[in-house]
Amino acid sequence: MKRLYLLVFVSAVASGCMRTAAKTMPDAPPLDMPAPPPREAEPNDAGTPPPVPLVAEPAHSTPARVRPVPRELPPKVEPPKPEPPKPDPAPVEPVKPPEEPLKPPSTLQTTPATAEGEVERGIRASLVRASSALNRIDYRVLNADAKTQYDTAKRFIKQADDAMKAKNLVFAKNLADKAAALAAQLGGR
């Protein structure tokens, strides 16, 4: 009996799937489309707004200030102050001189102490390179912009030297590199 039910079920399902295309009606007329409604737009009669009058300018003359007449005030009478009690003379201790003078704060080092000498040599080499390049340039034949660059490079060299004395190696390296770059550009002209 189960087979019969299964056979009926399978035949019903299979018969519905026999066609590969959907049924269409080839002679059906297309749908009628209604005409669009008429457009009724109301005109905007707002027009241009009326001009706004300018704000009245304030008066240029200011009234003269009247200075009040100074009144004479009666002299103030202060009540007599009682004298403070005199302190007993206490033994005076001698002032001790400071044992150590105050030390300036130490500078923060960003380079390790072992590499500090190598960094200084690199900075000195850049400064020597920049100075020698600037010494080969004839300042008198330079135009105004080139003279400005020449002076700036000289200033960078001096500032880098000062920064080296102050042990500010990062700033000194930055200035030395800038001076070397400017000197190289000027030397290439």
MIGU-193186 format. One line per 4 residues: number of its first residue (from 1); their letters; for each residue x, y, z of N, C-alpha, C. Coordinates in pm, whole numbers. Example, Ala and Ser with C-alpha at 12.3 -4.5 7.8 and 13.67 -1.06 7.14 Angstrom:
1	AS	1319/-569/780/1230/-450/780/1320/-330/780; 1285/-225/708/1367/-106/714/1290/3/787
//
This chain:
1	MKRL	81/-117/0/0/0/0/88/126/0; 194/115/67/283/230/73/337/260/-66; 359/159/-141/411/181/-275/310/254/-360; 187/225/-343/84/290/-421/78/439/-389
5	YLLV	84/470/-262/84/613/-223/208/685/-277; 316/617/-271/440/676/-321/432/696/-472; 379/603/-543/365/613/-687/270/726/-725; 163/743/-657/66/850/-684/130/986/-655
9	FVSA	201/989/-549/267/1117/-513/373/1157/-615; 453/1060/-656/560/1088/-752/500/1125/-887; 396/1061/-930/335/1094/-1059/270/1232/-1056; 215/1270/-944/154/1403/-933/261/1512/-937
13	VASG	370/1487/-871/478/1585/-870/544/1591/-1007; 565/1478/-1069/633/1472/-1199/547/1534/-1307; 420/1521/-1301/335/1578/-1406/334/1730/-1401; 354/1785/-1287/359/1932/-1276/489/1989/-1328
17	CMRT	593/1910/-1333/723/1959/-1375/756/1919/-1518; 661/1876/-1594/688/1828/-1728/717/1943/-1825; 662/2057/-1804/683/2168/-1895/800/2252/-1846; 882/2300/-1942/997/2381/-1905/967/2529/-1913
21	AAKT	863/2567/-1984/830/2709/-1997/694/2734/-1935; 674/2854/-1888/546/2891/-1828/445/2919/-1937; 320/2902/-1903/213/2928/-1999/197/3078/-2014; 191/3123/-2138/166/3264/-2165/54/3274/-2263
25	MPDA	-8/3389/-2263/-116/3411/-2358/-61/3504/-2467; -33/3451/-2583/29/3534/-2684/-62/3642/-2739; -189/3628/-2739/-275/3729/-2797/-338/3818/-2692; -282/3828/-2575/-338/3916/-2473/-298/4060/-2504
29	PPLD	-392/4151/-2499/-358/4291/-2528/-277/4351/-2412; -190/4448/-2441/-114/4511/-2333/-206/4591/-2241; -160/4613/-2122/-241/4685/-2024/-256/4831/-2067; -373/4884/-2045/-396/5025/-2078/-338/5111/-1967
33	MPAP	-268/5213/-2010/-206/5303/-1914/-287/5432/-1910; -326/5478/-1791/-407/5599/-1786/-323/5722/-1821; -388/5824/-1869/-320/5949/-1905/-277/6020/-1778; -163/6093/-1782/-118/6163/-1662/-214/6276/-1625
37	PPRE	-226/6308/-1497/-319/6414/-1457/-265/6550/-1502; -354/6643/-1524/-308/6776/-1567/-231/6845/-1454; -132/6921/-1491/-50/6991/-1391/-114/7124/-1359; -136/7143/-1234/-191/7269/-1189/-92/7331/-1092
41	AEPN	-15/7425/-1140/83/7492/-1056/36/7632/-1027; 40/7667/-900/-2/7801/-862/116/7896/-878; 94/8010/-936/206/8105/-952/247/8163/-817; 375/8186/-802/428/8242/-679/427/8394/-692
45	DAGT	337/8457/-625/323/8604/-633/395/8674/-520; 498/8609/-463/568/8671/-351/641/8797/-397; 697/8794/-516/766/8911/-569/893/8938/-490; 951/9051/-514/1072/9086/-441/1034/9157/-312
49	PPPV	1108/9133/-206/1074/9200/-80/1106/9349/-91; 1036/9429/-15/1064/9573/-20/1203/9602/37; 1268/9705/-15/1402/9735/34/1400/9776/181; 1503/9737/251/1514/9768/393/1591/9900/404
53	PLVA	1540/9995/480/1613/10122/492/1742/10101/572; 1842/10184/544/1969/10177/614/1953/10221/759; 2039/10169/841/2037/10204/982/2089/10346/996; 2023/10423/1078/2065/10562/1097/2202/10565/1163
57	EPAH	2288/10652/1114/2424/10663/1167/2419/10738/1300; 2495/10690/1399/2493/10758/1528/2559/10896/1517; 2525/10980/1610/2580/11116/1610/2730/11110/1635; 2804/11198/1564/2949/11198/1576/2998/11279/1695
61	STPA	2921/11369/1739/2967/11451/1851/2922/11386/1982; 3011/11382/2074/2978/11326/2204/2966/11441/2303; 2877/11429/2395/2862/11539/2490/2987/11552/2577; 3017/11673/2610/3136/11699/2691/3116/11640/2831
65	RVRP	3221/11583/2883/3213/11526/3016/3230/11638/3119; 3149/11628/3214/3157/11727/3322/3235/11662/3434; 3342/11727/3472/3422/11673/3581/3361/11718/3713; 3348/11626/3802/3292/11666/3931/3393/11752/4008
69	VPRE	3340/11845/4077/3423/11934/4158/3470/11855/4280; 3601/11851/4303/3647/11774/4418/3597/11836/4549; 3546/11753/4632/3498/11799/4761/3608/11778/4862; 3612/11864/4953/3712/11849/5058/3657/11755/5164
73	LPPK	3734/11651/5183/3693/11553/5284/3756/11591/5417; 3686/11565/5524/3748/11593/5654/3866/11499/5674; 3967/11545/5738/4084/11459/5759/4046/11338/5843; 4105/11229/5806/4076/11105/5878/4155/11104/6007
77	VEPP	4086/11066/6107/4149/11056/6237/4160/10908/6269; 4283/10863/6286/4303/10723/6317/4323/10708/6467; 4265/10607/6523/4284/10585/6666/4430/10546/6691; 4483/10584/6804/4623/10548/6833/4637/10396/6844
81	KPEP	4746/10348/6786/4771/10204/6787/4855/10170/6910; 4821/10061/6972/4903/10022/7088/5037/9969/7036; 5140/9994/7111/5272/9949/7071/5284/9799/7096; 5345/9728/6999/5360/9583/7019/5466/9558/7125
85	PKPD	5454/9451/7198/5553/9422/7302/5689/9395/7238; 5792/9441/7302/5927/9424/7249/5975/9283/7282; 6031/9216/7179/6078/9080/7207/6208/9083/7285; 6227/8981/7362/6352/8969/7437/6464/8936/7339
89	PAPV	6578/8993/7358/6687/8962/7266/6725/8815/7280; 6716/8745/7168/6750/8602/7165/6891/8587/7111; 6956/8481/7148/7091/8462/7095/7084/8443/6943; 7170/8512/6873/7171/8507/6727/7270/8400/6683
93	EPVK	7222/8311/6596/7309/8208/6544/7378/8261/6418; 7502/8228/6402/7569/8276/6281/7512/8206/6157; 7507/8280/6048/7453/8227/5923/7555/8133/5862; 7511/8013/5827/7601/7914/5769/7604/7933/5618
97	PPEE	7723/7938/5560/7729/7947/5414/7686/7814/5354; 7626/7819/5236/7582/7692/5175/7704/7604/5147; 7686/7477/5175/7797/7384/5160/7835/7363/5014; 7736/7350/4926/7763/7328/4784/7683/7429/4703
101	PLKP	7744/7487/4601/7664/7574/4514/7566/7488/4434; 7455/7549/4398/7354/7477/4322/7408/7441/4184; 7387/7317/4144/7433/7271/4014/7324/7294/3911; 7363/7332/3788/7261/7345/3684/7206/7207/3650
105	PSTL	7083/7202/3606/7026/7071/3575/7103/7005/3461; 7115/6876/3469/7190/6804/3365/7106/6796/3239; 7174/6787/3126/7103/6780/2998/7062/6637/2971; 6953/6623/2902/6902/6492/2867/6974/6444/2742
109	QTTP	7036/6330/2748/7109/6277/2635/7022/6178/2561; 7009/6200/2430/6931/6107/2350/7019/6004/2283; 7150/6029/2278/7242/5930/2221/7316/5862/2335; 7347/5735/2318/7421/5666/2423/7560/5727/2438
113	ATAE	7615/5718/2558/7746/5778/2585/7855/5715/2500; 7839/5589/2464/7941/5522/2382/7941/5573/2239; 7825/5613/2188/7816/5659/2049/7830/5809/2039; 7841/5879/2151/7847/6025/2149/7968/6076/2072
117	GEVE	8084/6014/2090/8205/6057/2019/8191/6040/1869; 8128/5931/1828/8110/5906/1686/8015/6008/1625; 7908/6042/1697/7813/6142/1648/7882/6278/1637; 7964/6313/1735/8036/6440/1730/8129/6446/1610
121	RGIR	8198/6335/1580/8288/6333/1464/8210/6352/1335; 8092/6290/1326/8008/6306/1207/7962/6450/1189; 7926/6512/1301/7880/6653/1295/7996/6743/1255; 8112/6720/1315/8230/6801/1279/8265/6784/1131
125	ASLV	8253/6663/1079/8282/6639/937/8184/6716/849; 8056/6718/886/7957/6794/808/7988/6942/813; 8027/6992/931/8059/7134/944/8182/7171/862; 8284/7085/862/8405/7111/783/8371/7110/634
129	RASS	8290/7013/592/8248/7006/452/8173/7132/410; 8081/7178/495/8002/7297/463/8092/7420/461; 8183/7432/556/8272/7549/561/8363/7554/439; 8418/7439/401/8509/7438/285/8433/7470/156
133	ALNR	8309/7423/145/8229/7453/26/8196/7602/21; 8166/7662/136/8135/7805/139/8260/7889/114; 8377/7842/156/8500/7918/134/8539/7922/-14; 8496/7826/-94/8526/7825/-236/8435/7917/-317
137	IDYR	8330/7969/-253/8232/8053/-324/8272/8199/-310; 8267/8272/-423/8295/8416/-422/8165/8488/-389; 8158/8546/-271/8036/8609/-220/7994/8728/-307; 8092/8797/-368/8063/8920/-442/7984/8894/-570
141	VLNA	7997/8777/-630/7929/8750/-757/7791/8688/-739; 7750/8662/-616/7620/8600/-590/7507/8701/-603; 7391/8653/-649/7273/8741/-652/7213/8749/-511; 7106/8824/-497/7050/8850/-363/7002/8721/-295
145	DAKT	6935/8633/-369/6887/8507/-309/7003/8419/-267; 7104/8411/-351/7220/8327/-318/7296/8382/-198; 7302/8516/-188/7369/8576/-71/7292/8542/57; 7160/8542/48/7078/8508/163/7104/8362/205
149	QYDT	7112/8272/107/7140/8133/137/7280/8116/196; 7376/8191/143/7513/8185/193/7517/8228/340; 7451/8341/369/7448/8391/508/7377/8291/600; 7271/8231/550/7197/8134/631/7284/8012/662
153	AKRF	7359/7965/562/7448/7850/584/7555/7885/687; 7613/8006/679/7713/8049/778/7652/8050/918; 7527/8100/928/7459/8107/1057/7433/7967/1112; 7394/7873/1023/7372/7735/1066/7501/7675/1120
157	IKQA	7614/7705/1056/7742/7651/1102/7774/7703/1241; 7752/7832/1263/7780/7891/1395/7686/7833/1501; 7558/7822/1469/7462/7767/1565/7493/7620/1596; 7536/7545/1496/7570/7404/1519/7691/7394/1609
161	DDAM	7788/7484/1590/7906/7483/1676/7868/7516/1821; 7778/7614/1838/7731/7648/1973/7655/7531/2035; 7574/7462/1955/7499/7348/2007/7592/7233/2045; 7703/7220/1972/7802/7117/2008/7863/7147/2144
165	KAKN	7892/7274/2168/7949/7312/2297/7851/7286/2411; 7722/7302/2382/7619/7279/2483/7579/7132/2491; 7644/7046/2413/7617/6902/2409/7475/6870/2362; 7420/6957/2279/7290/6930/2218/7318/6872/2080
169	LVFA	7349/6744/2076/7398/6680/1954/7290/6665/1847; 7167/6643/1888/7060/6626/1790/7039/6756/1713; 7032/6866/1785/7014/6997/1721/7136/7033/1637; 7255/7004/1688/7377/7035/1614/7383/6955/1484
173	KNLA	7343/6828/1488/7345/6746/1367/7246/6800/1266; 7130/6840/1311/7027/6895/1222/7080/7021/1153; 7141/7111/1231/7193/7235/1175/7310/7210/1080; 7397/7117/1116/7512/7086/1031/7466/7028/898
177	DKAA	7365/6942/900/7313/6885/776/7251/6993/688; 7179/7086/749/7120/7196/671/7228/7284/610; 7331/7315/689/7440/7399/638/7511/7329/523; 7536/7199/534/7603/7124/428/7518/7121/302
181	ALAA	7387/7105/316/7299/7103/200/7297/7237/129; 7288/7346/205/7289/7480/144/7422/7508/75; 7531/7470/139/7663/7493/80/7678/7413/-49; 7628/7290/-50/7637/7208/-171/7556/7268/-285
185	QLGG	7437/7322/-252/7354/7386/-355/7422/7510/-409; 7482/7589/-323/7550/7710/-368/7675/7676/-448; 7744/7572/-413/7865/7532/-483/7835/7479/-623; 7715/7428/-643/7679/7372/-772/7639/7477/-873
189	R	7630/7602/-837/7586/7708/-929/7691/7740/-1030
//
